[in-house]
């Protein structure tokens, strides 16, 4: 007697396993015939496996970095699943149907296979296991939590990891089709085949296996055809989304760099505005001083006009005063004092005029720099807003990329990402150098302007 052996990854529907609902391919009259091997609470299993590791991990950690609920962390994470399911079956509905002598034999073989499963796989904690005898062919659902102990990498020393759990059992993996999971499932099929041989059944190897639910055979085969047609498209999409991912990261880097540049420009803008305010205040003060000097000059002009009328402003000579005495003692001292006073006023006025012109030039330069900086800041803000819109578009693209990642597998995409990260590193390095060069040029221009003002 020859029979096929099927081993496949299941969807992990615990409600389906428990028969919390009745699907169209289930015979309700035979539900009571199903065999329950275990049905433990998954959260309780997580406490059992990981509570001690969580406590060790949290020692010395900040509160915001501590793990409070490992079950919740895995449930909402993207790297690992809460649990995995495998389904094993012997033959099909034509040669191993339920309610036939062959189906009964298949039940006995699967029962022996299941009872040795946990002992063979110490790193796979089985918490839910049912044999279904209410469908066309007997088959078993085995749900388990894969874990690894004494982990030396990042994170807890005991953690969820299908890949590392299977590696700890000797399945090292290889190519995409020879992954740890595929090697392990093939090994379990060989164990099942050995038990079959003990009952007089030889393993009929066809290179493929039929799906465990007969009612879904046609649909699944059609899906396989569709997937074969989509493989080429997936390869093209993988490259396309990889390029988009690189582009998105570049845009994110640009947004970050522009954000830093905006902050620096805003700080410069504040400083420049303060300098303009101080210059304006000093200019106003100088204008007031100039007005005072102008008032004095006007008074001097008036006095000079008065001095032009000698007869009205010169002191009268005494009745017996000589002309020489009058000139030496009254006229000359008066004119000498007037010349000194006028020279001092003229010098002060010239000095004030020079200071006023200097501050006017400085104020105009500061005002021009302020306007230029304000326009530059406005351009940066506009460019940042534009990059935000592009970033939003790229985030949507990244979501599509994640879907492709699920289809192609993380290993293929991670290899491509490593190449992308290397390219991104080189381009980011060049972009930073260019931005630093531009910043140096701007600082140099401002420094030269400052030197010219001085």
Secondary structure as GFF3:
##gff-version 3
##sequence-region A 1 454
A	DSSP	beta_strand	2	3	.	.	.	ID=ss1
A	DSSP	beta_strand	5	9	.	.	.	ID=ss2
A	DSSP	alpha_helix	14	18	.	.	.	ID=ss3
A	DSSP	three_ten_helix	28	33	.	.	.	ID=ss4
A	DSSP	beta_strand	35	39	.	.	.	ID=ss5
A	DSSP	alpha_helix	42	58	.	.	.	ID=ss6
A	DSSP	three_ten_helix	63	65	.	.	.	ID=ss7
A	DSSP	alpha_helix	70	76	.	.	.	ID=ss8
A	DSSP	beta_strand	84	90	.	.	.	ID=ss9
A	DSSP	alpha_helix	101	115	.	.	.	ID=ss10
A	DSSP	alpha_helix	117	120	.	.	.	ID=ss11
A	DSSP	beta_strand	124	132	.	.	.	ID=ss12
A	DSSP	beta_strand	139	148	.	.	.	ID=ss13
A	DSSP	beta_strand	159	160	.	.	.	ID=ss14
A	DSSP	alpha_helix	162	168	.	.	.	ID=ss15
A	DSSP	three_ten_helix	176	178	.	.	.	ID=ss16
A	DSSP	alpha_helix	180	198	.	.	.	ID=ss17
A	DSSP	beta_strand	202	203	.	.	.	ID=ss18
A	DSSP	three_ten_helix	214	216	.	.	.	ID=ss19
A	DSSP	alpha_helix	217	308	.	.	.	ID=ss20
A	DSSP	alpha_helix	310	313	.	.	.	ID=ss21
A	DSSP	alpha_helix	323	326	.	.	.	ID=ss22
A	DSSP	pi_helix	327	331	.	.	.	ID=ss23
A	DSSP	alpha_helix	332	408	.	.	.	ID=ss24
A	DSSP	alpha_helix	410	453	.	.	.	ID=ss25
###
